[in-house]
């Protein structure tokens, strides 16, 4: 079964590109039907436009009603009738409206082996703690920060001399593959991601 994907981005869109490339080569059991962003003028939107994928921009203005912003975001996403919503480097937390409308169908990636090192700095925190293995996680989004049900994980070794940047780049390679594989498993009705 091919699933309809709405992908949310905030920056360069390398995870989105992995999905678009997998779709173009027939390796993705899904179709990116729209790409949404929280700001205009980013490479993630340009990638979508080059691929002929519809886009929308829904910025959150600091100090405005976050609940209303989330309700509008849920409505925008629903316009495209997605089976899955993929947060691909999206730097905003969704709220109760998105969770109520799409709960269990919102997925995210994280550059660490959750529940270790949640938050914005997974690779930095892994290095600071001196772990020898970290990795990537795909999980369902819930009301917490990186606390949803884990769908799939893949380990990445911490090499001697790694910097935050070198470690993060190696994690990103794994993260892209893991995201495609997880979506394929979900499309095929698997309840867990690849092992």
Secondary structure per residue as TSV (DSSP state, phi and psi in degrees):
chain	resnum	aa	ss	phi	psi
A	1	X	-	360.0	136.3
A	2	X	-	-94.6	128.7
A	3	X	E	-99.6	147.9
A	4	X	E	-88.4	125.8
A	5	X	E	-114.7	130.0
A	6	X	E	-105.9	125.4
A	7	X	E	-109.9	130.6
A	8	X	E	-105.3	130.5
A	9	X	E	-132.5	160.1
A	10	X	S	-132.2	-8.3
A	11	X	S	-144.9	-125.2
A	12	X	S	-73.6	-23.5
A	13	X	-	76.8	32.9
A	14	X	H	-69.5	-34.6
A	15	X	H	-66.9	-41.9
A	16	X	H	-57.7	-45.2
A	17	X	H	-60.7	-37.6
A	18	X	H	-60.3	-40.3
A	19	X	H	-68.3	-44.2
A	20	X	H	-62.7	-40.9
A	21	X	H	-65.9	-42.7
A	22	X	H	-65.0	-37.9
A	23	X	H	-64.3	-46.4
A	24	X	H	-63.0	-32.7
A	25	X	T	-92.1	1.1
A	26	X	T	80.5	12.8
A	27	X	-	-93.3	-0.7
A	28	X	-	-114.6	125.4
A	29	X	S	-83.0	53.0
A	30	X	E	-168.4	172.1
A	31	X	E	-135.3	128.9
A	32	X	E	-76.6	108.2
A	33	X	E	-94.6	-16.4
A	34	X	E	-165.0	154.0
A	35	X	E	-127.0	126.0
A	36	X	E	-112.2	150.4
A	37	X	E	-138.5	158.5
A	38	X	S	-95.2	0.7
A	39	X	S	-156.5	153.5
A	40	X	S	-88.7	166.1
A	41	X	S	73.8	23.3
A	42	X	-	-104.8	157.8
A	43	X	H	-64.1	-31.9
A	44	X	H	-57.3	-42.4
A	45	X	H	-67.7	-39.6
A	46	X	H	-62.4	-39.6
A	47	X	H	-60.5	-44.4
A	48	X	H	-63.1	-45.1
A	49	X	H	-63.3	-39.7
A	50	X	H	-63.7	-30.1
A	51	X	T	-87.5	-0.9
A	52	X	T	76.5	23.1
A	53	X	-	-95.3	131.5
A	54	X	-	-59.4	147.1
A	55	X	E	-129.3	159.8
A	56	X	E	-145.1	151.5
A	57	X	E	-122.4	128.3
A	58	X	-	-136.2	84.9
A	59	X	-	-75.4	149.5
A	60	X	-	-101.7	124.7
A	61	X	-	-95.1	119.4
A	62	X	T	-51.8	133.2
A	63	X	T	93.3	-8.0
A	64	X	S	-92.9	176.9
A	65	X	-	-70.6	104.9
A	66	X	H	-66.3	-35.0
A	67	X	H	-64.1	-42.4
A	68	X	H	-65.8	-39.7
A	69	X	H	-59.3	-45.1
A	70	X	H	-66.0	-39.6
A	71	X	H	-63.3	-41.0
A	72	X	H	-66.4	-39.2
A	73	X	H	-61.2	-45.7
A	74	X	H	-58.7	-41.4
A	75	X	H	-66.1	-41.7
A	76	X	H	-61.3	-46.3
A	77	X	H	-61.2	-44.6
A	78	X	H	-61.2	-27.2
A	79	X	T	-52.9	-30.2
A	80	X	T	-97.2	4.4
A	81	X	-	47.5	56.5
A	82	X	-	-79.1	152.0
A	83	X	S	-86.8	-35.1
A	84	X	E	-136.2	144.8
A	85	X	E	-115.3	124.7
A	86	X	E	-110.6	117.3
A	87	X	E	-84.6	108.6
A	88	X	S	-116.5	79.7
A	89	X	S	76.9	23.5
A	90	X	-	-81.0	122.3
A	91	X	-	-97.2	23.3
A	92	X	S	-120.5	144.4
A	93	X	-	-85.8	130.5
A	94	X	-	-77.8	157.6
A	95	X	-	-111.4	-160.8
A	96	X	H	-64.8	-32.6
A	97	X	H	-65.9	-46.3
A	98	X	H	-64.7	-41.5
A	99	X	H	-66.5	-40.5
A	100	X	H	-67.2	-38.0
A	101	X	H	-80.1	-35.6
A	102	X	H	-125.1	14.5
A	103	X	T	-49.1	133.2
A	104	X	T	85.1	-12.9
A	105	X	S	-112.9	2.8
A	106	X	E	-97.7	121.9
A	107	X	E	-125.0	156.5
A	108	X	E	-142.8	162.3
A	109	X	E	-115.2	157.5
A	110	X	E	-144.8	136.7
A	111	X	S	-85.0	54.4
A	112	X	S	-165.5	169.4
A	113	X	-	-91.0	90.6
A	114	X	T	-59.4	148.8
A	115	X	T	-82.9	5.1
A	116	X	T	-73.9	140.8
A	117	X	T	56.8	54.7
A	118	X	-	-72.6	172.4
A	119	X	S	94.8	-167.4
A	120	X	T	-77.0	-13.3
A	121	X	T	-128.3	48.4
A	122	X	H	-53.0	-54.0
A	123	X	H	-63.1	-41.3
A	124	X	H	-61.6	-45.7
A	125	X	H	-65.9	-37.5
A	126	X	H	-62.8	-44.3
A	127	X	H	-64.3	-42.4
A	128	X	H	-62.3	-32.1
A	129	X	H	-86.4	-7.1
A	130	X	T	74.5	23.2
A	131	X	-	-68.3	154.1
A	132	X	S	-96.3	-17.7
A	133	X	E	-137.2	132.8
A	134	X	E	-132.1	-149.3
A	135	X	E	161.7	-152.9
A	136	X	E	-129.8	148.8
A	137	X	E	-132.3	140.6
A	138	X	E	-114.1	131.6
A	139	X	E	-147.1	162.9
A	140	X	E	-83.1	144.1
A	141	X	-	-82.4	132.7
A	142	X	-	-127.1	-164.2
A	143	X	S	-75.2	-11.7
A	144	X	S	-89.6	-177.1
A	145	X	S	-100.3	107.1
A	146	X	S	59.5	38.1
A	147	X	-	-114.7	2.6
A	148	X	S	-70.2	174.7
A	149	X	-	-64.1	129.9
A	150	X	E	-76.3	126.0
A	151	X	E	-96.8	-38.0
A	152	X	E	-160.3	150.4
A	153	X	E	-143.8	151.9
A	154	X	E	-141.4	132.7
A	155	X	E	-81.7	148.3
A	156	X	E	-133.7	126.4
A	157	X	E	-70.8	140.9
A	158	X	-	-87.1	120.2
A	159	X	-	-92.0	150.9
A	160	X	T	-57.4	135.2
A	161	X	T	83.9	1.9
A	162	X	-	-59.2	140.9
A	163	X	-	-105.3	171.3
A	164	X	H	-56.2	-41.5
A	165	X	H	-67.6	-46.7
A	166	X	H	-66.7	-40.7
A	167	X	H	-64.6	-45.6
A	168	X	H	-62.6	-38.5
A	169	X	H	-62.6	-41.7
A	170	X	H	-67.6	-36.9
A	171	X	H	-64.4	-41.3
A	172	X	H	-58.9	-38.4
A	173	X	H	-60.1	-46.9
A	174	X	H	-66.7	-41.2
A	175	X	H	-58.7	-41.8
A	176	X	H	-63.7	-45.8
A	177	X	H	-65.5	-43.8
A	178	X	H	-62.0	-39.1
A	179	X	H	-64.8	-46.5
A	180	X	H	-60.5	-47.7
A	181	X	H	-61.7	-39.8
A	182	X	H	-66.8	-43.7
A	183	X	H	-61.5	-41.4
A	184	X	H	-61.3	-43.1
A	185	X	H	-63.2	-41.8
A	186	X	H	-65.2	-39.3
A	187	X	H	-64.4	-32.6
A	188	X	T	-87.1	2.5
A	189	X	T	88.4	8.0
A	190	X	-	-71.8	141.3
A	191	X	S	-89.7	-17.7
A	192	X	S	-121.5	154.7
A	193	X	-	-76.8	-175.7
A	194	X	-	-66.0	152.8
A	195	X	-	-95.4	360.0
